[in-house]
Amino acid sequence: MLRSMANSLLGLVTMRGRAIVENSRALEPLTLSLDAVQTSNWISCNVLFLRLKYTYRFKQSKDVPGLVYWKPLTPGQRHKISIDFDALGVYTGPPVPSLSLKVPKTGGRDHTGRLRVRGRGGGEDKVLRTVDYRRVDLDNVKGVIQRIEHDPNRTGFLALTRYDPEGSLPIYRYHVAPHGLKPGSVIMAGPAAPMAPGCVLPLRDIPVGQPVYNLELSPGNGGKLVRAAHTFAVIVVKQDNKAMVKLPSGEMRAFPEDCRATVGTVSNHLQRMINLGKAGANRARGRRPKVRGIAMNPVDHPHGGRTNGGRPSCTPWGVYTKGKRTRKRNNPTNQFILMRKGGQPISKFVNAKKKAVQEAAMKRKNKQGSASNKS
């Protein structure tokens, strides 16, 4: 049957044989879901496979593998790009019941019922997976990866790990999965852990230049930094029981060498390439539309009303949104920062306002002196 269908389609191909052959250099061979019978005539026409199964998803072989480019049967699918979890071997089913809990909807309102966060409401029910960021109680216990799992509440993948301590039942935990980790891999935490992706070690035991993620700000508090998809930090230098780490933002920060970190890079490097395709995808995530300030009334927003321009962009409460500094210059954590994310030394950032105040005081003093001399 396949051979008869192939012969019938071969007639259509030969009718436009020259046109197909001439344009075959600009076209890539189609990587299709069902292999057909290959003949010498097919190979000469650069058409290697037939797609006999109809589907809404259409994967282009010439683009990045692991992505799904949808057929534009609707306007929302025209630019939609999603991750092919089946091709990557990522589990997308329900989580382990003992390691998950349902998150109640708030609609952006607090316990008094007042709206505190705009643009929230609706969406699908969320199930939050309990992730172990500390991994202190299972030091020197080997864990076997059961599966790599997709969590809709985060960009990186999770690794369901099974631990078998001596004299106790198996323990299952969720961890942030590094890039390259597969089911069956063995990970471990503690000073005796090997230098392998997914293993947790203190910064003193990690060599300089090694990419790490899931960093602790203080020893024993669990990982707080570098947990998003395809992010990593690099240890630059170690001195005086401090490890200088370059964060993904470019900031240089000092960490105690007793702080722990996970070796490797966070998984899901394709996250930055997806395209939701339509606004309804964000609505399903619980994100509602945001109204522009210029479209409001003056009582609701500083930008409201018929008059346009004359004021920088700001929030409904008058706080500037473009260029306003949100970090205090006398922040106690400045002692741990060597360089800010834009390349500015922290000392210059701290002393910038002091220098401006001193210059203003000198100008006032000189102005008063010149006025007294004239009198």
Salt bridges, closest charged atoms under 4 A:
ASP84 OD2 - LYS59 NZ 2.68
ASP110 OD2 - ARG116 NE 2.84
ASP125 OD2 - LYS102 NZ 3.86
ASP125 OD1 - LYS105 NZ 3.56
ASP132 OD2 - ARG173 NH1 2.73
ASP137 OD2 - ARG173 NH2 2.83
ASP139 OD1 - ARG260 NH2 2.85
GLU149 OE2 - ARG129 NE 2.76
GLU149 OE1 - ARG147 NE 3.01
ASP151 OD1 - ARG129 NH1 3.07
ASP151 OD2 - ARG154 NE 2.81
ASP164 OD1 - ARG162 NE 3.12
GLU251 OE2 - ARG253 NH1 3.65
GLU257 OE1 - ARG204 NH1 3.16
ASP258 OD1 - ARG204 NH2 2.60
